Amino acid sequence: MSSNKVIIFSAPSGSGKTTLVKYCLKEFPQLKFSVSATTRKPRGEEKHGKDYFFFSVEDFKNKIKNHEFIEYEEVYPDKFYGTLKAEVDKIWANRQVVIFDVDVVGGKNLKSIFKNQALSIFIAPPSIEELENRLIKRKTEDEKSIQMRVEKAEKELEYAKFFDKVIVNDDLEVAQKELHQLISEFLNQ
């Protein structure tokens, strides 16, 4: 296995990306999750440094000025997400493969930065209707926020063509098997 590889997961919110990332982390001990930075508030049981690095907008903008990000994006007004250089360096220093769970623009950007070092995977929902149902079942957001995410998801699906592989997450077991084979091949290159 050559070092300094990355695996990029992107998907519209509600596609099941996080569930699939957790599966991959359990199946492949050489993978290490890259904790993203954000300015959004923690949801539920999320912890700083484990789920995300939670920063104020001002702190995030200072990190941008100091060139501390590999990539970043303002997803919604004052809702920034980004990948810290120090996080990736720390994972590679431990001879592990970085696994990213990022939005579609971040995924496309990371693929263009890491090129052949990266396997980029787009997780697609079976349909927009199913995606909306999943977001409603989460019970983490109000109706207006859900509608905003569904509208954004319709645009995000257009990004699938920029990824190495698209996996439709209709049946979780099938998606997991597909991922297992795909990642095994990539790690053994």
Secondary structure, 3 states (H helix, E strand, C coil): CCCCCEEEEECCCCCCHHHHHHHHHHHCCCEEECCEEECCCCCCCCCECCCEEECCHHHHHHHHHCCCEEEEEEEECCEEEEEEHHHHHHHHHCCCEEEEEECHHHHHHHHHHHHHHEEEEEEECCCHHHHHHHHHHHCCCCHHHHHHHHHHHHHHHHHHHHCCEEEECCCHHHHHHHHHHHHHHHHCC
